[in-house]
Amino acid sequence: MTSPVGFTLVQLRYFLVAAERGSMTEASLELHIAQSAVSAAIYNLERDLRVQLFIRRRGRGLTLTPAGERLRQQARDLLARARDVEREARGDGETLSGPVAVGCFVTLAPYYLPPLFSECTRRFPGVEIDVMEAETDQLVHALVSGRIDFALTYGLGLSAEPELHSETIARAPAYVIVAADHPLAGQGSVELAELSTEPLVLLDLPHSRDYFHSLVAATGTAPDVRYRTRSYETVRSLVARGLGYSVLNQRPATSQTYGGGEVAELPLRDGSPPLEVKIVSVAGMTQTARARAVMDVLREIAARSAKV
């Protein structure tokens, strides 16, 4: 027989409001109940869990302890799941509403976020998507700390994170870009060895830079990295100026750059491994119905892109 839980959802709700407001008084005003009821609920919660959740300083409000910080995210997840259970029990589970926190790798954002917002606005108008655009390490930290529900990112840098679960939804082959007037621009494809004497414009992001280095190194040559930038579009603009070539994975719909130049895209004949685009979440975490719905939309977007 399962042992009874020593706290209530009401206690968790009062705790969350107090944590967000930083004050028992402000929490009582938002909840429309007496301050003594909020204080009693949180006192009983601390007693039942045998932890101190707040540091109370006269005149300075409430500050969460480390245990309180951990409980805040767990309480959010539990209350969100409870709302899903309630909706599904009532038979209105198809009417999704509420926040979904999504992490997205910076260079994937222009390709996946616009169709994601468009589709979700049409299908699930009550769902509020909050996006964190960042690099892989920052996304991993946000996942394990509970700040985002899931992340859309490349598989680079994830192998050392056993607490994460990942699902590949797309594969992005590497390709070369050169200036539109480059001697190789008219070729149907290229081998990286053909560009070994030319300067490389490097998309200088953690893990990505190692991937691009490895592709060039596989030709038996050392890349001549002449320019580095963390901006995807700056890479394209530098190449369009004839300052070197670059290797990328996501393909814009146009060959024009922000600076008015033009690049030529050349598939690689080297058999270079593609990058895997993944949905990543914390292993064992039960996602809310709305988060699962947003994940499904991302899978559909990836599937459509693969057919283009």
N, C-alpha and C positions, 0 to 999 in steps of 0.2 A: 504493500500500500504506500502511495506517495505521501511524504510528509507535507503538511500544510505550509504555505509561504507565510512568513512573519511580517509582511507589510502589505499595504493596499495600493491600488492604482491611484486612489485619491491622494494618498500621502506623496506618491511620486509626482503627481501633477502639482501639488502645492510646493514641493521641493523645487521643481523646474522653474516655476514662476518666480519664486524667491531668488533662485540662482540668476535668472535673467534680469530681474529688477535690482538685485543687490540690496534688498531691503524687505523686512517683514511687513512694514507699513505699506510700501508700494505694492507688494504682492496681495495684501488684503484688499486694497482698493481695486486692483484688477480683477480679483476673484469675487468681489462683492460679498465678503464674509468678514467676520471679526478678526483682528490681528491675533487675538489669543488662540483662535482656531488654527491659524497658520502655524504659529509657534508651537502649539501642542502637537500638531501633525508631524512637524519636522523633528521635534524632540523625541517623539515615539519612534520615528523612522530611525534616528541615530541609535536609540536604545535597542531596537530590534536587530539592526545590522551590526551593532557593537563597533561603530566607527564614528568619528567626528567629521561631519560634512562641511561645516562652516567655521571660519574664524570670525567671532563677533567682536567688533571694536566699537565702543560708544562714540557716536557721532561720525563714524566712518562706514557704517553699513556692514554688509556681509562679504566675506571673501571665501571662495571655495578652497578647501583643502585638496591635496592630491586625490584622496579617496572620493571627495565630492566631485572633482573633475571627471573621474572615471564613471561615477554613477550617473552624472548628467547625460552622457552619451548613451549609456545603457538604458536609462529611463526614457530617453527620446525614442530609442528603437522599440522598447517594450510597449510604450503607449501608442506608437504608430501601428505596431502589430495588433494591439488590442482594438484599435479603430477598424483595421481591416477585417478582423474576426467579426466585429459587430456588424459591419456592412454586409459581409458575406452571409452571416446568419439571418439578416433581415431580407436577403435576396436582392440587395441593390449593390452588390460588389462590382457590377460593371460600371457604375458611376464613380470614377476615380477622381480623387481630389487630394490636395496637399502637396508638400514640398518633396522634391527629389534632388539630392546633391550629387552632381556628376563631375568627375575629374576628366580632363581631356588634354592629351599631349599637344603642345603648342602648334606643331606643324600639321596635326590632323584636324584642328579646330575649323579652318576655313572650308574643309571638305565635308565634314560630318555634322557640324552644329547647325548651319542654316537649314538643311532638310530635316534635321531632328526637331528643331523648333517649329518648323512649318507643319510637319506631320502631327506632332503632339498637340499643337494648338487646335488643329482640325479635329483630331480624334478625342483628346482628353483636355478640354478647355479648363477643367478644374485643377489640373496638375501644374505646379509651379516648379520649373527647372532652374536650379541655381548651379552655374558652371564655374569650376575652378580650372583655368588654363595654366599648365605648368609643365615642368620636365619630369621625367620618370621618377627620380628619387623623391621629389616633392610630392608627387601623386601617391607613391607608396607610403610615405609618412602620413599623408592625409587619410589614407585608407586605414592604416593600423591604429591611428588615433581617433577614428570614428568621425572625422569631419566630412567625409563624402561617402555616399552609398556604394558607388563603384566607379571605375575609371576606364576610359578608352585610351589605349596607349599601344606602343610597339612592344614586342616581347623582349627587347633589349633590357638587360639589367634586372630581370625578374627571376632568374634561375636561383638566386641566393635567398629568395624570400619564401620559405616553406609554408608560412602562415597564409599565403595568398592562393586563391584559385583563379585560373585564367582559362579563357575560351577563345580560340582563334576564330575570327569572323571574316577575315580577308587576308590576302597576301599581296604585298606591294613590291613588284620587281624593281631592281635598281636600273637606272638608265642614265645616260650622259647628256648634258646640255653643253652646247657650244654657241658662239655668236652666229647669227644667221648668215654672215658672209665668211664663215670659217671654211677652209678647204674641204673638211669632212662633212659639212652640213648637208650636202646632197646625198650622202650615202644612206642606205636603208637601215644599216646597223653598224656597230663599231666594236672593236675590242679595246679594252683599256690600255693594252700595250702600245697601241697606235698613238696614244697621247702621253706616253711616258716622258717625253722631253719637254712637255708644256707645263706651265704653272697650274696648280690646282686651287680653286676657290672652295674653301672648306666650310660646310655648315657645321659650326663649332659648338655643338650641344653635347652634354655628357652622354656617353654610350654611343650616340650617333657618330661622333668623330672617330671612335675606335672601329666602328663598322665600316665607315668609308675608307679609313686607313687600311683595313684588312683586305678590302676589295682590290685596292691598288697594289698592295704588297703581294697579293696572290699572283700577280704578273711577273714577279721577280724583280721589281723595281721599287725604289723608295719614292713616295710622292713628294713633289716639289710644292709644298704648301706656301703659296705666295700671299694669299689673303684669307683672313678668317672673319667670320661674322656669325652671330647667333640668329640672324634674321633670314628666313627662307627667301623672301622677296629681294633682299639685298644681294644674296648670292646670285639670283637670276639677273639682277641689274648689272652687277659687276661682269658677269659672263657676257651679257649683251654688248658691253663696252669693249669686248675683245681682250679682257685682262686675264683670261684663263678659261679652263673648263671646270665643270663640277659634276658630281654624281648625286642624284636625288632619287626619291621613291614616289612621292605623290605627284600627279600630273595636273597642272592647271588646265582650264578649258581653253586658254589662249596662249599664244607664243609671245605676246606683247608683255613688256615689263612696266612697272610703275614709272620708270624713268623715260619711257618712250622707245626703248630699244626692243630688239627681238632676238629670241633664241631659237635654236633648232634642237629638237629632242631626238636622241638616237638610242634605240634599244641596244642592250649589250649581248654580244654573242659568246661571252665567257662562261655562261652557265652560273653566274653569280647567284648566291642564295637570296631570295626575296626577304623582306621584313614582314613579320606576322603582325597584323593588327588584332589586338585582343581586348576583350572585356575582362576586367580584373576586379575581383572582390575579395573580401576576407573569407578564408575557408571556414565553412560551417555556419556562416551568417545567413539567417533567414531574411530574404529581401521582402519589402512590402510589395503589395500587388501593383502599386503605381510604379515602383522601381523596376519590377519585372516587365511591366508594359513598355517602359522607356527602353529597356534592353532589347525587347523584341523589335522595336522600331529601328534601333541601330543595326540589328541583324538584317532587317529588310533592306536598309539603305546600302549596307555592304554587299548584299546579294545582287541588288540592282546595278551597282557600280561594276561588279565583276562581269556583267553581261554587256556593258557598253564597249 
